[in-house]
Amino acid sequence: MPQTVEVRFKGTRRAFFHWPHEETEPLRLQESVIVGADRGEDLGRISSVGDVAAKKCGGSCACPTDKPGEPGEPGQAGQAASSFPAVLRRASQDEIRRANDLRRAEEEDRQRIVAKVREHKLEMKVSDIEWQWDRHQMTVYFSAEQRVDFRALVRELAGSFRTRIDLRQIGVRDEAARIGGVGRCGREYCCSTWLTELSPVNLSLAKNQSLSLNPSQISGGCGRLLCCLKYEHEFYVTSRKRFPREGKTVETLRGIEKVIAVDIFRERVYLRGADESRTIGLEDLREEMAGAAGGAPAVAAPVKREERPEGRSRPERTEKPRAERPERRPGTERARGEQRPVAPAGRVEPEGAIPPPTPAADASSSSPKKRRRRRRRGGGGSADDKPNPPGS
């Protein structure tokens, strides 16, 4: 039975092949092999073999299936190893040395291509180049913000290197995967080591994890959002379904409170009420919400009281005698004619106190003023005293 293998080339490029001599000479990991390419042969290293390689190909590559009646259907798990291209042979030491020489010369060739790009005044950045093992093809990887017309550049490069030139435009994330580097975690980029597929990462992943939305803190070396934001996103989404949404108002035994924040690791909820803020466990919050929904009255915060020992009764209250009115000191009598404020209703004046003036006296004293006002307005005198109009 043929053996399914995954072969890695420079950068993140990979392909799947089959090895027909599994029973006699099985291939092992990190072994160099010669495989067929588009125009000739190429050299790569084995990265996975057997069921592991078949599982990787089952969800990512487009290969024909082993089922009858469904030829050429991509991404199926039941693929036959014989449907992949065959590995030609194991690489010898001379072939490995030749491939290493090509890799060392690629940086010098890239500098020559960069000089040609500047001569043609093209807005493009040459990230990397890759020679095929038999030098029948050179692949140039570049990045650009806009579309670039490089037809004249391709003709000049083909005449200079005497080979077929293939220019491929890649994004900034693919560029970081090919060049490599060290991330903020202190390890090599995931995209350049073990991450085989670059899935899209958006800002909602950082929001669901309550991370800072500052781009400088959640961006990688490529300038895009970190790929590791997607690793734990499913855990955060699943855990937050157990908690009330932040900003939502809930009804507890203390009344209406607002959810300020949640802690999914300690299972705590931060609430803010009308009077105070508090932290409560998730299970306790569910019990309070269930009690409030069942019609239990809202209660205030519990107040701690001192416990009395058994057998001790509450002390009886004794009525204290009302304090007697002190006698007025000599020399503090009011002057005669001085008015005293009227006592409120129901109050008994003591004996010997001067009563306040009566309302009748006030009315008699103010009657002359009212008469004078009437005379000024023309209302004074009788009807007989008024002069008769002319002609009467």
Summary of the structure (lengths in Angstrom):
residues: 392
radius of gyration: 48.7
end to end distance: 148.0
largest distance: 155.1
contacts: 880
relative contact order: 0.06
helix: 29%
strand: 20%
